[in-house]
Amino acid sequence: MQIIELISQYGGWSWIVAGLILLALELVMPGGVLVWLGAAAVVTGIVALFQLASLSMQWVLFGVLGIAGVAAWLGLVRRRKIDESDRPLLNLRAAQLVGRNAELTEAISSGFGRARIGDSTWRVSGPDLPKGTRVRVTGYEGTVLTVEAEAS
């Protein structure tokens, strides 16, 4: 009940201060929701400063503006298209290696071996092949590259 007494005592200024606090909290906890609640509080404060609404109507105004702002924001965020990256394989290192050639550093036996590509050694799967065979990466599963012998 102290909050209601505080709001009635200071009128619109308490709404404006609360709105500014919510806007400042948005800087610390970004997400977009507190912006709309802060804006609703500031608008309610301006209405209260001009004594255009009773205390109960101020709460209703704050609630309606806050819910409308948050709902509109969430609707926009959900409909927003995520732009395609100019580097879609940036964090998919194994996918970047598809199509590259390598040499087996460990023979493929029982389906698995090792190949050196660039400065890394990768676990590879494919048909049984001897060490030193040139292979081409055709795919991947997790961090295991799928390879086949290069055509001579």
PyMOL commands that place a pseudoatom at each C-alpha (Angstrom):
pseudoatom trace, name=CA, resn=MET, resi=1, chain=A, elem=C, hetatm=0, pos=[0.000, 0.000, 0.000]
pseudoatom trace, name=CA, resn=GLN, resi=2, chain=A, elem=C, hetatm=0, pos=[2.972, 2.326, 0.408]
pseudoatom trace, name=CA, resn=ILE, resi=3, chain=A, elem=C, hetatm=0, pos=[3.482, 2.384, -3.357]
pseudoatom trace, name=CA, resn=ILE, resi=4, chain=A, elem=C, hetatm=0, pos=[-0.076, 3.568, -3.922]
pseudoatom trace, name=CA, resn=GLU, resi=5, chain=A, elem=C, hetatm=0, pos=[0.367, 6.262, -1.270]
pseudoatom trace, name=CA, resn=LEU, resi=6, chain=A, elem=C, hetatm=0, pos=[3.650, 7.327, -2.866]
pseudoatom trace, name=CA, resn=ILE, resi=7, chain=A, elem=C, hetatm=0, pos=[2.037, 7.581, -6.306]
pseudoatom trace, name=CA, resn=SER, resi=8, chain=A, elem=C, hetatm=0, pos=[-0.915, 9.559, -4.979]
pseudoatom trace, name=CA, resn=GLN, resi=9, chain=A, elem=C, hetatm=0, pos=[1.400, 11.887, -3.027]
pseudoatom trace, name=CA, resn=TYR, resi=10, chain=A, elem=C, hetatm=0, pos=[3.806, 12.692, -5.888]
pseudoatom trace, name=CA, resn=GLY, resi=11, chain=A, elem=C, hetatm=0, pos=[1.347, 12.215, -8.725]
pseudoatom trace, name=CA, resn=GLY, resi=12, chain=A, elem=C, hetatm=0, pos=[2.760, 12.085, -12.211]
pseudoatom trace, name=CA, resn=TRP, resi=13, chain=A, elem=C, hetatm=0, pos=[6.365, 12.455, -11.103]
pseudoatom trace, name=CA, resn=SER, resi=14, chain=A, elem=C, hetatm=0, pos=[6.327, 9.028, -9.473]
pseudoatom trace, name=CA, resn=TRP, resi=15, chain=A, elem=C, hetatm=0, pos=[5.142, 7.487, -12.746]
pseudoatom trace, name=CA, resn=ILE, resi=16, chain=A, elem=C, hetatm=0, pos=[7.840, 9.323, -14.693]
pseudoatom trace, name=CA, resn=VAL, resi=17, chain=A, elem=C, hetatm=0, pos=[10.578, 8.256, -12.260]
pseudoatom trace, name=CA, resn=ALA, resi=18, chain=A, elem=C, hetatm=0, pos=[9.332, 4.649, -12.372]
pseudoatom trace, name=CA, resn=GLY, resi=19, chain=A, elem=C, hetatm=0, pos=[9.341, 4.798, -16.177]
pseudoatom trace, name=CA, resn=LEU, resi=20, chain=A, elem=C, hetatm=0, pos=[12.892, 6.135, -16.266]
pseudoatom trace, name=CA, resn=ILE, resi=21, chain=A, elem=C, hetatm=0, pos=[13.992, 3.375, -13.895]
pseudoatom trace, name=CA, resn=LEU, resi=22, chain=A, elem=C, hetatm=0, pos=[12.413, 0.772, -16.189]
pseudoatom trace, name=CA, resn=LEU, resi=23, chain=A, elem=C, hetatm=0, pos=[14.138, 2.334, -19.198]
pseudoatom trace, name=CA, resn=ALA, resi=24, chain=A, elem=C, hetatm=0, pos=[17.464, 2.249, -17.347]
pseudoatom trace, name=CA, resn=LEU, resi=25, chain=A, elem=C, hetatm=0, pos=[16.896, -1.398, -16.432]
pseudoatom trace, name=CA, resn=GLU, resi=26, chain=A, elem=C, hetatm=0, pos=[16.462, -2.141, -20.131]
pseudoatom trace, name=CA, resn=LEU, resi=27, chain=A, elem=C, hetatm=0, pos=[20.077, -1.086, -20.630]
pseudoatom trace, name=CA, resn=VAL, resi=28, chain=A, elem=C, hetatm=0, pos=[21.178, -3.662, -18.059]
pseudoatom trace, name=CA, resn=MET, resi=29, chain=A, elem=C, hetatm=0, pos=[18.762, -6.429, -19.076]
pseudoatom trace, name=CA, resn=PRO, resi=30, chain=A, elem=C, hetatm=0, pos=[18.089, -5.983, -22.807]
pseudoatom trace, name=CA, resn=GLY, resi=31, chain=A, elem=C, hetatm=0, pos=[15.119, -7.721, -24.321]
pseudoatom trace, name=CA, resn=GLY, resi=32, chain=A, elem=C, hetatm=0, pos=[12.754, -4.978, -25.400]
pseudoatom trace, name=CA, resn=VAL, resi=33, chain=A, elem=C, hetatm=0, pos=[10.008, -5.572, -22.840]
pseudoatom trace, name=CA, resn=LEU, resi=34, chain=A, elem=C, hetatm=0, pos=[11.107, -3.040, -20.228]
pseudoatom trace, name=CA, resn=VAL, resi=35, chain=A, elem=C, hetatm=0, pos=[11.268, -0.308, -22.876]
pseudoatom trace, name=CA, resn=TRP, resi=36, chain=A, elem=C, hetatm=0, pos=[7.539, -0.577, -23.441]
pseudoatom trace, name=CA, resn=LEU, resi=37, chain=A, elem=C, hetatm=0, pos=[6.698, -0.768, -19.756]
pseudoatom trace, name=CA, resn=GLY, resi=38, chain=A, elem=C, hetatm=0, pos=[8.929, 2.269, -19.130]
pseudoatom trace, name=CA, resn=ALA, resi=39, chain=A, elem=C, hetatm=0, pos=[7.325, 4.192, -21.977]
pseudoatom trace, name=CA, resn=ALA, resi=40, chain=A, elem=C, hetatm=0, pos=[3.866, 3.306, -20.648]
pseudoatom trace, name=CA, resn=ALA, resi=41, chain=A, elem=C, hetatm=0, pos=[4.849, 4.616, -17.202]
pseudoatom trace, name=CA, resn=VAL, resi=42, chain=A, elem=C, hetatm=0, pos=[6.214, 7.870, -18.640]
pseudoatom trace, name=CA, resn=VAL, resi=43, chain=A, elem=C, hetatm=0, pos=[3.057, 8.449, -20.716]
pseudoatom trace, name=CA, resn=THR, resi=44, chain=A, elem=C, hetatm=0, pos=[0.931, 7.680, -17.637]
pseudoatom trace, name=CA, resn=GLY, resi=45, chain=A, elem=C, hetatm=0, pos=[3.037, 10.162, -15.686]
pseudoatom trace, name=CA, resn=ILE, resi=46, chain=A, elem=C, hetatm=0, pos=[2.466, 12.891, -18.257]
pseudoatom trace, name=CA, resn=VAL, resi=47, chain=A, elem=C, hetatm=0, pos=[-1.282, 12.229, -18.166]
pseudoatom trace, name=CA, resn=ALA, resi=48, chain=A, elem=C, hetatm=0, pos=[-1.175, 12.363, -14.345]
pseudoatom trace, name=CA, resn=LEU, resi=49, chain=A, elem=C, hetatm=0, pos=[0.776, 15.630, -14.338]
pseudoatom trace, name=CA, resn=PHE, resi=50, chain=A, elem=C, hetatm=0, pos=[-2.044, 17.307, -16.213]
pseudoatom trace, name=CA, resn=GLN, resi=51, chain=A, elem=C, hetatm=0, pos=[-4.563, 15.629, -13.887]
pseudoatom trace, name=CA, resn=LEU, resi=52, chain=A, elem=C, hetatm=0, pos=[-6.398, 14.065, -16.792]
pseudoatom trace, name=CA, resn=ALA, resi=53, chain=A, elem=C, hetatm=0, pos=[-7.057, 10.764, -15.003]
pseudoatom trace, name=CA, resn=SER, resi=54, chain=A, elem=C, hetatm=0, pos=[-7.817, 9.508, -11.511]
pseudoatom trace, name=CA, resn=LEU, resi=55, chain=A, elem=C, hetatm=0, pos=[-5.421, 7.143, -9.739]
pseudoatom trace, name=CA, resn=SER, resi=56, chain=A, elem=C, hetatm=0, pos=[-7.397, 4.060, -10.730]
pseudoatom trace, name=CA, resn=MET, resi=57, chain=A, elem=C, hetatm=0, pos=[-7.535, 5.256, -14.345]
pseudoatom trace, name=CA, resn=GLN, resi=58, chain=A, elem=C, hetatm=0, pos=[-3.758, 5.822, -14.267]
pseudoatom trace, name=CA, resn=TRP, resi=59, chain=A, elem=C, hetatm=0, pos=[-3.253, 2.160, -13.343]
pseudoatom trace, name=CA, resn=VAL, resi=60, chain=A, elem=C, hetatm=0, pos=[-5.616, 1.099, -16.113]
pseudoatom trace, name=CA, resn=LEU, resi=61, chain=A, elem=C, hetatm=0, pos=[-3.815, 3.361, -18.599]
pseudoatom trace, name=CA, resn=PHE, resi=62, chain=A, elem=C, hetatm=0, pos=[-0.429, 1.985, -17.541]
pseudoatom trace, name=CA, resn=GLY, resi=63, chain=A, elem=C, hetatm=0, pos=[-1.695, -1.590, -17.847]
pseudoatom trace, name=CA, resn=VAL, resi=64, chain=A, elem=C, hetatm=0, pos=[-3.266, -1.090, -21.261]
pseudoatom trace, name=CA, resn=LEU, resi=65, chain=A, elem=C, hetatm=0, pos=[-0.274, 0.793, -22.691]
pseudoatom trace, name=CA, resn=GLY, resi=66, chain=A, elem=C, hetatm=0, pos=[2.191, -1.690, -21.184]
pseudoatom trace, name=CA, resn=ILE, resi=67, chain=A, elem=C, hetatm=0, pos=[0.374, -4.773, -22.451]
pseudoatom trace, name=CA, resn=ALA, resi=68, chain=A, elem=C, hetatm=0, pos=[-0.228, -3.229, -25.877]
pseudoatom trace, name=CA, resn=GLY, resi=69, chain=A, elem=C, hetatm=0, pos=[3.421, -2.193, -26.223]
pseudoatom trace, name=CA, resn=VAL, resi=70, chain=A, elem=C, hetatm=0, pos=[4.801, -5.561, -25.125]
pseudoatom trace, name=CA, resn=ALA, resi=71, chain=A, elem=C, hetatm=0, pos=[2.329, -7.466, -27.323]
pseudoatom trace, name=CA, resn=ALA, resi=72, chain=A, elem=C, hetatm=0, pos=[3.207, -5.339, -30.362]
pseudoatom trace, name=CA, resn=TRP, resi=73, chain=A, elem=C, hetatm=0, pos=[6.920, -5.763, -29.688]
pseudoatom trace, name=CA, resn=LEU, resi=74, chain=A, elem=C, hetatm=0, pos=[6.664, -9.544, -29.330]
pseudoatom trace, name=CA, resn=GLY, resi=75, chain=A, elem=C, hetatm=0, pos=[4.565, -9.729, -32.493]
pseudoatom trace, name=CA, resn=LEU, resi=76, chain=A, elem=C, hetatm=0, pos=[7.207, -7.799, -34.428]
pseudoatom trace, name=CA, resn=VAL, resi=77, chain=A, elem=C, hetatm=0, pos=[10.036, -9.911, -33.054]
pseudoatom trace, name=CA, resn=ARG, resi=78, chain=A, elem=C, hetatm=0, pos=[8.289, -13.165, -33.971]
pseudoatom trace, name=CA, resn=ARG, resi=79, chain=A, elem=C, hetatm=0, pos=[7.543, -12.016, -37.539]
pseudoatom trace, name=CA, resn=ARG, resi=80, chain=A, elem=C, hetatm=0, pos=[11.001, -10.584, -38.149]
pseudoatom trace, name=CA, resn=LYS, resi=81, chain=A, elem=C, hetatm=0, pos=[13.012, -12.436, -40.741]
pseudoatom trace, name=CA, resn=ILE, resi=82, chain=A, elem=C, hetatm=0, pos=[16.498, -13.419, -39.743]
pseudoatom trace, name=CA, resn=ASP, resi=83, chain=A, elem=C, hetatm=0, pos=[18.892, -12.158, -42.389]
pseudoatom trace, name=CA, resn=GLU, resi=84, chain=A, elem=C, hetatm=0, pos=[20.970, -14.718, -44.173]
pseudoatom trace, name=CA, resn=SER, resi=85, chain=A, elem=C, hetatm=0, pos=[24.598, -14.549, -43.180]
pseudoatom trace, name=CA, resn=ASP, resi=86, chain=A, elem=C, hetatm=0, pos=[27.280, -13.806, -45.743]
pseudoatom trace, name=CA, resn=ARG, resi=87, chain=A, elem=C, hetatm=0, pos=[29.266, -16.617, -44.048]
pseudoatom trace, name=CA, resn=PRO, resi=88, chain=A, elem=C, hetatm=0, pos=[26.728, -19.340, -43.152]
pseudoatom trace, name=CA, resn=LEU, resi=89, chain=A, elem=C, hetatm=0, pos=[29.437, -21.918, -42.354]
pseudoatom trace, name=CA, resn=LEU, resi=90, chain=A, elem=C, hetatm=0, pos=[31.379, -19.631, -40.008]
pseudoatom trace, name=CA, resn=ASN, resi=91, chain=A, elem=C, hetatm=0, pos=[30.981, -21.825, -36.919]
pseudoatom trace, name=CA, resn=LEU, resi=92, chain=A, elem=C, hetatm=0, pos=[30.600, -25.123, -38.778]
pseudoatom trace, name=CA, resn=ARG, resi=93, chain=A, elem=C, hetatm=0, pos=[34.219, -26.057, -39.253]
pseudoatom trace, name=CA, resn=ALA, resi=94, chain=A, elem=C, hetatm=0, pos=[33.565, -29.579, -40.523]
pseudoatom trace, name=CA, resn=ALA, resi=95, chain=A, elem=C, hetatm=0, pos=[31.095, -28.244, -43.116]
pseudoatom trace, name=CA, resn=GLN, resi=96, chain=A, elem=C, hetatm=0, pos=[33.754, -25.836, -44.392]
pseudoatom trace, name=CA, resn=LEU, resi=97, chain=A, elem=C, hetatm=0, pos=[35.966, -28.803, -45.261]
pseudoatom trace, name=CA, resn=VAL, resi=98, chain=A, elem=C, hetatm=0, pos=[33.524, -30.552, -47.609]
pseudoatom trace, name=CA, resn=GLY, resi=99, chain=A, elem=C, hetatm=0, pos=[35.108, -30.701, -51.059]
pseudoatom trace, name=CA, resn=ARG, resi=100, chain=A, elem=C, hetatm=0, pos=[38.685, -30.318, -49.772]
pseudoatom trace, name=CA, resn=ASN, resi=101, chain=A, elem=C, hetatm=0, pos=[41.425, -32.848, -50.441]
pseudoatom trace, name=CA, resn=ALA, resi=102, chain=A, elem=C, hetatm=0, pos=[43.615, -34.449, -47.794]
pseudoatom trace, name=CA, resn=GLU, resi=103, chain=A, elem=C, hetatm=0, pos=[46.101, -37.220, -47.233]
pseudoatom trace, name=CA, resn=LEU, resi=104, chain=A, elem=C, hetatm=0, pos=[45.461, -40.025, -44.771]
pseudoatom trace, name=CA, resn=THR, resi=105, chain=A, elem=C, hetatm=0, pos=[47.871, -39.919, -41.823]
pseudoatom trace, name=CA, resn=GLU, resi=106, chain=A, elem=C, hetatm=0, pos=[46.385, -43.111, -40.448]
pseudoatom trace, name=CA, resn=ALA, resi=107, chain=A, elem=C, hetatm=0, pos=[44.900, -45.890, -42.585]
pseudoatom trace, name=CA, resn=ILE, resi=108, chain=A, elem=C, hetatm=0, pos=[41.150, -46.269, -42.618]
pseudoatom trace, name=CA, resn=SER, resi=109, chain=A, elem=C, hetatm=0, pos=[40.375, -49.645, -41.163]
pseudoatom trace, name=CA, resn=SER, resi=110, chain=A, elem=C, hetatm=0, pos=[37.034, -50.846, -39.852]
pseudoatom trace, name=CA, resn=GLY, resi=111, chain=A, elem=C, hetatm=0, pos=[35.564, -47.658, -41.284]
pseudoatom trace, name=CA, resn=PHE, resi=112, chain=A, elem=C, hetatm=0, pos=[37.681, -45.058, -39.414]
pseudoatom trace, name=CA, resn=GLY, resi=113, chain=A, elem=C, hetatm=0, pos=[41.081, -43.407, -39.790]
pseudoatom trace, name=CA, resn=ARG, resi=114, chain=A, elem=C, hetatm=0, pos=[42.723, -39.970, -39.632]
pseudoatom trace, name=CA, resn=ALA, resi=115, chain=A, elem=C, hetatm=0, pos=[43.569, -37.327, -42.224]
pseudoatom trace, name=CA, resn=ARG, resi=116, chain=A, elem=C, hetatm=0, pos=[45.470, -34.066, -42.027]
pseudoatom trace, name=CA, resn=ILE, resi=117, chain=A, elem=C, hetatm=0, pos=[43.697, -31.015, -43.429]
pseudoatom trace, name=CA, resn=GLY, resi=118, chain=A, elem=C, hetatm=0, pos=[45.457, -27.696, -43.006]
pseudoatom trace, name=CA, resn=ASP, resi=119, chain=A, elem=C, hetatm=0, pos=[46.934, -27.599, -39.506]
pseudoatom trace, name=CA, resn=SER, resi=120, chain=A, elem=C, hetatm=0, pos=[44.510, -30.120, -37.987]
pseudoatom trace, name=CA, resn=THR, resi=121, chain=A, elem=C, hetatm=0, pos=[44.130, -33.855, -37.929]
pseudoatom trace, name=CA, resn=TRP, resi=122, chain=A, elem=C, hetatm=0, pos=[40.577, -35.066, -38.358]
pseudoatom trace, name=CA, resn=ARG, resi=123, chain=A, elem=C, hetatm=0, pos=[38.923, -38.387, -37.707]
pseudoatom trace, name=CA, resn=VAL, resi=124, chain=A, elem=C, hetatm=0, pos=[37.565, -39.688, -40.994]
pseudoatom trace, name=CA, resn=SER, resi=125, chain=A, elem=C, hetatm=0, pos=[35.223, -42.450, -42.051]
pseudoatom trace, name=CA, resn=GLY, resi=126, chain=A, elem=C, hetatm=0, pos=[34.997, -44.221, -45.355]
pseudoatom trace, name=CA, resn=PRO, resi=127, chain=A, elem=C, hetatm=0, pos=[36.087, -47.358, -47.174]
pseudoatom trace, name=CA, resn=ASP, resi=128, chain=A, elem=C, hetatm=0, pos=[39.257, -49.089, -45.967]
pseudoatom trace, name=CA, resn=LEU, resi=129, chain=A, elem=C, hetatm=0, pos=[42.243, -47.259, -47.481]
pseudoatom trace, name=CA, resn=PRO, resi=130, chain=A, elem=C, hetatm=0, pos=[45.994, -47.365, -46.731]
pseudoatom trace, name=CA, resn=LYS, resi=131, chain=A, elem=C, hetatm=0, pos=[47.959, -44.560, -45.052]
pseudoatom trace, name=CA, resn=GLY, resi=132, chain=A, elem=C, hetatm=0, pos=[49.115, -41.870, -47.515]
pseudoatom trace, name=CA, resn=THR, resi=133, chain=A, elem=C, hetatm=0, pos=[46.092, -42.204, -49.817]
pseudoatom trace, name=CA, resn=ARG, resi=134, chain=A, elem=C, hetatm=0, pos=[44.757, -38.923, -51.175]
pseudoatom trace, name=CA, resn=VAL, resi=135, chain=A, elem=C, hetatm=0, pos=[41.098, -38.524, -50.241]
pseudoatom trace, name=CA, resn=ARG, resi=136, chain=A, elem=C, hetatm=0, pos=[38.327, -36.012, -50.848]
pseudoatom trace, name=CA, resn=VAL, resi=137, chain=A, elem=C, hetatm=0, pos=[35.944, -34.912, -48.075]
pseudoatom trace, name=CA, resn=THR, resi=138, chain=A, elem=C, hetatm=0, pos=[32.369, -35.645, -49.173]
pseudoatom trace, name=CA, resn=GLY, resi=139, chain=A, elem=C, hetatm=0, pos=[30.468, -34.938, -45.965]
pseudoatom trace, name=CA, resn=TYR, resi=140, chain=A, elem=C, hetatm=0, pos=[30.556, -34.997, -42.193]
pseudoatom trace, name=CA, resn=GLU, resi=141, chain=A, elem=C, hetatm=0, pos=[28.703, -36.261, -39.162]
pseudoatom trace, name=CA, resn=GLY, resi=142, chain=A, elem=C, hetatm=0, pos=[29.512, -34.234, -36.080]
pseudoatom trace, name=CA, resn=THR, resi=143, chain=A, elem=C, hetatm=0, pos=[33.302, -33.952, -36.109]
pseudoatom trace, name=CA, resn=VAL, resi=144, chain=A, elem=C, hetatm=0, pos=[33.911, -37.061, -38.203]
pseudoatom trace, name=CA, resn=LEU, resi=145, chain=A, elem=C, hetatm=0, pos=[34.540, -36.326, -41.884]
pseudoatom trace, name=CA, resn=THR, resi=146, chain=A, elem=C, hetatm=0, pos=[33.269, -38.705, -44.556]
pseudoatom trace, name=CA, resn=VAL, resi=147, chain=A, elem=C, hetatm=0, pos=[35.876, -39.284, -47.254]
pseudoatom trace, name=CA, resn=GLU, resi=148, chain=A, elem=C, hetatm=0, pos=[36.378, -41.218, -50.460]
pseudoatom trace, name=CA, resn=ALA, resi=149, chain=A, elem=C, hetatm=0, pos=[39.520, -41.929, -52.455]
pseudoatom trace, name=CA, resn=GLU, resi=150, chain=A, elem=C, hetatm=0, pos=[40.445, -39.262, -54.991]
pseudoatom trace, name=CA, resn=ALA, resi=151, chain=A, elem=C, hetatm=0, pos=[39.927, -40.267, -58.584]
pseudoatom trace, name=CA, resn=SER, resi=152, chain=A, elem=C, hetatm=0, pos=[43.318, -40.723, -60.236]
for i in range(1, 152): cmd.bond("trace and resi %d" % i, "trace and resi %d" % (i + 1))
show_as sticks, trace
zoom trace
